């Protein structure tokens, strides 16, 4: 089959690789009809996530048709259309039973690696390094889905791929990030980052009852999409974000602040230059410019929500502000399984059409071009869907 493979930093290629096979009774093989490039894939593309190996198949946002089933999979049948959560979960461990699916104890066969770094291992992830299980990803023509009896979610007839594809990751991620803000009626939520997750967080915050959402970015098309979602917007290259937020909230600050940027944040101040230098010489793994601003800007007693991916260690975090302002932090990889059914109902009820975020549709063979325009924000690119089997 054809698959998008990692060959090193800033080097992905479409290779011919062996077809996946059933190796466990709880496996399924899915023929992929739609897959996407995620912002967190860029951390792999840029070489900031360790334990990647040449030839690893990328991609964790994918859906398709079931074409083969292990003997223990009874929840779906061959021919069903399914979406596949990017977090891999067993369904029976302590954490899965607590609805904390991205913390599954049994799905990462390489748990010893993150345990050394983090103390404990999160769940396995599709296409996201050997530290996270070494699972082949879904930017391919076919994928093996382990624990398919738990993970595969059948899609009812009448819904197009693009309406449900993002149930695999970015829609639940934006929704959980907004839910983590503990929104009450009348609240103001500020969101750093207007990429795809930020866009879903904006709309989710309103669905959960926010009165105002203020979105921060610098890319004109992202800011316009945020405006289309009824957010007020700030361009951080044109204003002092902290001062602007004080002015917009009567000096109090937003009730909740969200870092939807993560480990490769950009900035205009000296701290951004500091991060770039330290990251370049591997004295710091991540660039937390947005995280620092989030902590300082949030009102006293407020909530900080962090859906942005962080990979390791960061410097100069204002913990004095966090402690003295009595901030609550909520973060984590998304518990996708928790949100599949309620968010599908949102789509079916017409509350949201997730396809709004798509700006580019490309055949799988053009994935290397897609990564380039997505990384460098060329051609007004915000979200790319790849179509395996479509002619180049």
Secondary structure as UniProt FT lines:
FT   STRAND          2..8
FT   TURN            9..10
FT   STRAND          11..16
FT   TURN            25..26
FT   STRAND          28..37
FT   TURN            39..40
FT   HELIX           41..45
FT   TURN            46..47
FT   TURN            54..55
FT   STRAND          56..57
FT   STRAND          61..69
FT   TURN            71..72
FT   TURN            78..79
FT   STRAND          81..84
FT   STRAND          87..88
FT   HELIX           94..97
FT   TURN            98..99
FT   HELIX           101..103
FT   TURN            109..110
FT   HELIX           111..118
FT   STRAND          124..126
FT   HELIX           130..132
FT   STRAND          142..145
FT   TURN            146..147
FT   HELIX           148..151
FT   STRAND          152..154
FT   TURN            157..158
FT   HELIX           161..164
FT   HELIX           165..168
FT   HELIX           170..179
FT   TURN            180..181
FT   TURN            185..186
FT   STRAND          188..192
FT   HELIX           196..207
FT   TURN            208..209
FT   STRAND          212..217
FT   HELIX           220..228
FT   TURN            229..230
FT   STRAND          232..235
FT   TURN            236..238
FT   HELIX           241..248
FT   TURN            249..251
FT   STRAND          256..259
FT   HELIX           270..280
FT   TURN            281..282
FT   HELIX           289..297
FT   TURN            300..301
FT   STRAND          303..306
FT   HELIX           319..324
FT   TURN            325..326
FT   STRAND          328..331
FT   HELIX           336..348
FT   TURN            349..350
FT   HELIX           354..357
FT   STRAND          360..363
FT   HELIX           364..366
FT   HELIX           367..375
FT   TURN            376..377
FT   TURN            379..380
FT   STRAND          384..387
FT   TURN            388..389
//
